[in-house]
C-alpha cells in the first residue's frame, strides 16, 4: 500500500481562538488518524502552556486526548514549542506521548531533508524580541514563574498575549514578518544545498514557495483565520490546504 502523507499545522492558539476552532481542529485530528502517517504541529498549539510540577493548564482536554489517541493508534505526533507554548515538558512527552521539541530540528520528511522551526527569533534583527526570548526562557524566569499560582500565571499570559489582534485582516507587522521569514527561508535554502524544505509557522499567513526546482519554503499559516495545513506526500510537491468546516473535509486554500 502507498505510504500515507504527513500532515502539518501550526498556530492553533487554543485558549484564544474563536470557539469554533477547537471542534474543527478535533475533526482534523480525527482525519489524521486514518489519513496521515505522521502529524506535526509546528508551534503555538496553545495560546498559553506552562507545566507546573503537579498541575497543567485547564482546558482543551479533548485535544490532548485526541493527540494521545493518535499516538496510541500508531500515528507519531511531533509538537514544536512556539512562542506561546514553549514551556512544555514531561507531561506532554510522558502522559500524552507526543515528541515535544523546543528548538529547530533537521529531519527527513517523506524523503526531503527538512528544517522545522516555529519561526520566532530566526535570523538576525528583532533584537528586542530576541533579548526578551532569552529572559522568558531562562532558568531563573521559569523557576520564578513556577511559584505563581496557576490562575495568576494564566492571567499574566492573557494580559501579554496579542493573539486577539490577529483574528482579522493581517496587520502591517504580520505582513512585514511574513516577508522577512520568506526571505530568510529562501536564503537559508540557497546557503544550504543539502536542504530540500524549510517549514515555519508563527506569521499566521500560509505560504508555499518553490525556491528552486523541488526545493520549497512552506509556512503552514494558522487556524484563527485560515485553518490551513500542509501535506507532504512521497515524490510530490508540498501542498497547502484548508479545513472546510461545512464539509468536514480538506479543501483548496484560496
C-alpha positions as CSV (number, residue, x, y, z in Angstrom):
1,X,0.0,0.0,0.0
2,X,1.2,3.6,-0.7
3,X,2.7,5.4,2.3
4,X,0.3,7.9,3.9
5,X,1.2,11.6,3.8
6,X,2.5,13.7,6.7
7,X,0.1,16.4,7.9
8,X,1.5,19.7,9.3
9,X,-0.2,22.5,11.1
10,X,0.7,25.4,13.4
11,X,-0.7,28.4,15.3
12,X,-4.0,27.0,16.5
13,X,-3.8,29.1,19.7
14,X,-6.3,27.1,21.7
15,X,-7.5,29.3,24.6
16,X,-7.6,32.5,22.5
17,X,-9.0,31.1,19.2
18,X,-12.7,31.5,18.3
19,X,-15.0,28.9,19.9
20,X,-15.5,27.0,16.6
21,X,-11.7,26.5,16.1
22,X,-11.4,23.6,18.6
23,X,-14.2,21.4,17.1
24,X,-12.7,22.0,13.7
25,X,-9.2,21.1,14.8
26,X,-10.6,18.0,16.6
27,X,-12.2,16.9,13.3
28,X,-8.9,17.5,11.5
29,X,-7.1,15.3,14.1
30,X,-9.7,12.6,13.6
31,X,-9.0,12.6,9.9
32,X,-5.2,12.4,10.6
33,X,-5.9,9.1,12.4
34,X,-6.7,7.4,9.1
35,X,-5.1,9.6,6.5
36,X,-1.7,10.5,8.0
37,X,1.5,8.6,8.7
38,X,2.7,11.4,11.0
39,X,1.3,14.6,12.4
40,X,3.5,17.7,13.0
41,X,2.2,20.7,15.0
42,X,4.8,23.4,14.5
43,X,4.3,25.6,17.5
44,X,1.5,27.5,19.3
45,X,-1.0,24.7,19.6
46,X,-1.9,26.6,22.8
47,X,-2.1,30.3,23.4
48,X,-0.6,29.6,26.8
49,X,1.1,26.5,28.1
50,X,3.2,26.1,31.2
51,X,3.9,22.9,33.1
52,X,4.0,23.3,36.8
53,X,5.3,20.4,39.0
54,X,1.9,18.9,39.7
55,X,-0.6,21.0,37.6
56,X,-1.3,21.7,34.0
57,X,-3.4,24.5,32.4
58,X,-7.1,23.8,32.4
59,X,-9.0,23.2,29.2
60,X,-8.6,21.5,25.8
61,X,-8.8,18.1,27.4
62,X,-10.4,16.7,24.2
63,X,-7.5,17.9,22.1
64,X,-5.0,16.4,24.5
65,X,-7.0,13.2,24.4
66,X,-7.1,13.2,20.6
67,X,-3.3,13.6,20.4
68,X,-2.9,10.7,22.8
69,X,-5.3,8.6,20.8
70,X,-3.3,9.3,17.6
71,X,-0.1,8.1,19.3
72,X,-1.9,5.1,20.7
73,X,-3.1,4.3,17.1
74,X,0.5,4.3,15.9
75,X,0.5,7.8,14.3
76,X,3.5,9.7,15.7
77,X,2.9,13.3,16.8
78,X,5.7,15.9,16.8
79,X,4.9,19.0,18.7
80,X,7.2,22.0,18.4
81,X,7.1,24.6,21.2
82,X,6.2,28.0,19.9
83,X,6.5,31.5,21.4
84,X,3.2,30.8,23.3
85,X,3.7,27.2,24.4
86,X,7.5,26.7,24.5
87,X,7.2,25.8,28.3
88,X,6.0,22.3,27.8
89,X,7.8,19.2,29.1
90,X,7.3,15.8,30.7
91,X,3.5,15.9,30.8
92,X,3.3,16.2,27.0
93,X,6.0,13.7,26.4
94,X,5.2,11.1,29.1
95,X,1.4,11.4,29.6
96,X,0.3,12.4,26.1
97,X,3.1,10.6,24.3
98,X,4.0,13.3,21.8
99,X,7.5,14.1,20.7
100,X,8.0,17.6,22.1
101,X,10.8,19.8,21.0
102,X,11.8,23.4,21.9
103,X,14.5,24.1,19.3
104,X,14.6,23.9,15.5
105,X,15.2,20.4,14.0
106,X,16.6,19.0,10.8
107,X,14.8,15.7,9.9
108,X,13.7,13.6,7.0
109,X,10.1,14.1,5.9
110,X,9.0,11.9,3.0
111,X,12.5,11.9,1.6
112,X,13.1,15.6,1.9
113,X,15.8,16.9,4.2
114,X,13.8,19.5,6.2
115,X,14.4,22.3,8.6
116,X,11.5,22.6,11.0
117,X,11.2,25.6,13.2
118,X,8.3,27.7,14.6
119,X,9.9,30.8,13.2
120,X,10.1,33.2,16.1
121,X,13.6,34.7,16.5
122,X,15.1,33.1,13.4
123,X,17.7,35.1,11.5
124,X,19.0,38.5,12.6
125,X,17.1,41.5,13.6
126,X,14.2,41.9,16.0
127,X,16.8,42.4,18.8
128,X,14.2,43.4,21.4
129,X,12.3,40.2,20.9
130,X,15.4,38.1,20.9
131,X,16.5,39.6,24.3
132,X,13.0,39.1,25.7
133,X,13.0,35.5,24.4
134,X,16.3,34.8,26.3
135,X,14.8,36.2,29.5
136,X,11.4,34.5,29.3
137,X,13.1,31.1,28.6
138,X,15.8,31.5,31.2
139,X,16.0,29.1,34.1
140,X,15.5,31.9,36.7
141,X,12.4,33.2,35.0
142,X,10.9,29.7,34.7
143,X,11.7,28.9,38.3
144,X,10.1,32.2,39.5
145,X,7.0,31.7,37.3
146,X,6.5,28.2,38.6
147,X,5.9,29.6,42.1
148,X,3.0,31.7,40.9
149,X,-0.4,30.2,41.4
150,X,-1.6,28.7,38.0
151,X,-4.5,31.1,37.9
152,X,-2.2,34.1,38.3
153,X,0.2,32.7,35.7
154,X,-2.7,32.2,33.2
155,X,-3.9,35.8,34.0
156,X,-0.5,37.2,33.2
157,X,-0.3,35.2,30.0
158,X,-3.7,36.5,28.8
159,X,-2.6,40.1,29.5
160,X,0.6,39.8,27.4
161,X,-0.9,37.7,24.6
162,X,-1.7,39.6,21.4
163,X,-3.4,36.8,19.6
164,X,-6.8,38.5,19.5
165,X,-5.3,41.2,17.3
166,X,-4.6,38.6,14.7
167,X,-8.2,37.4,14.2
168,X,-8.9,39.7,11.3
169,X,-7.1,41.1,8.3
170,X,-3.3,40.7,8.6
171,X,-1.6,43.6,10.4
172,X,1.3,45.5,8.9
173,X,3.7,44.0,11.3
174,X,2.5,40.5,10.4
175,X,3.0,41.2,6.7
176,X,6.5,42.5,7.3
177,X,7.3,39.4,9.4
178,X,5.9,37.2,6.7
179,X,8.2,38.8,4.1
180,X,11.2,38.6,6.4
181,X,10.7,34.9,7.1
182,X,10.1,34.1,3.4
183,X,13.4,35.9,2.5
184,X,15.2,34.2,5.4
185,X,13.9,30.7,4.3
186,X,14.9,31.4,0.7
187,X,18.4,32.5,1.7
188,X,18.7,29.5,4.0
189,X,17.9,27.1,1.3
190,X,20.3,28.8,-1.1
191,X,23.1,28.7,1.5
192,X,22.4,25.0,2.5
193,X,22.1,23.0,-0.7
194,X,21.7,19.8,1.4
195,X,18.2,21.1,2.5
196,X,15.1,20.4,0.4
197,X,12.4,22.1,2.5
198,X,12.1,24.8,5.2
199,X,8.9,24.6,7.3
200,X,7.9,27.5,9.5
201,X,4.8,29.0,11.2
202,X,4.5,32.0,13.5
203,X,3.3,34.6,11.0
204,X,-0.3,33.2,10.7
205,X,-0.1,33.7,6.9
206,X,0.2,30.5,4.7
207,X,2.9,30.5,2.1
208,X,4.2,27.9,-0.3
209,X,7.1,28.9,-2.5
210,X,9.3,26.8,-4.8
211,X,12.7,28.4,-4.2
212,X,14.4,26.2,-6.8
213,X,13.4,23.0,-8.6
214,X,11.9,20.6,-6.0
215,X,13.1,22.8,-3.1
216,X,10.4,24.6,-1.1
217,X,9.5,27.0,1.7
218,X,6.3,26.1,3.5
219,X,4.6,28.2,6.1
220,X,1.5,26.4,7.4
221,X,-0.4,29.5,8.3
222,X,-2.9,29.4,11.2
223,X,-6.2,28.1,12.4
224,X,-7.5,31.5,13.7
225,X,-8.4,32.7,10.2
226,X,-7.2,30.3,7.5
227,X,-7.5,26.8,9.1
228,X,-4.6,26.0,6.8
229,X,-2.3,23.0,6.9
230,X,0.4,21.4,4.8
231,X,0.5,17.9,3.3
232,X,3.7,16.1,2.4
233,X,3.5,13.0,0.1
234,X,6.3,10.9,-1.2
235,X,7.6,12.1,-4.5
236,X,5.1,15.0,-4.7
237,X,5.5,18.8,-4.1
238,X,4.2,20.0,-0.8
239,X,0.6,21.1,-0.7
240,X,-1.3,23.8,1.3
241,X,-4.9,23.0,2.1
242,X,-7.6,24.4,4.3
243,X,-10.1,22.6,6.6
244,X,-13.6,23.2,5.3
245,X,-15.9,23.2,8.4
246,X,-19.0,22.9,6.2
247,X,-18.0,19.6,4.6
248,X,-15.7,18.4,7.3
249,X,-13.1,17.7,4.7
250,X,-9.9,19.4,3.3
251,X,-10.4,21.9,0.6
252,X,-8.3,24.2,-1.6
253,X,-6.7,27.2,0.1
254,X,-8.0,30.2,-1.9
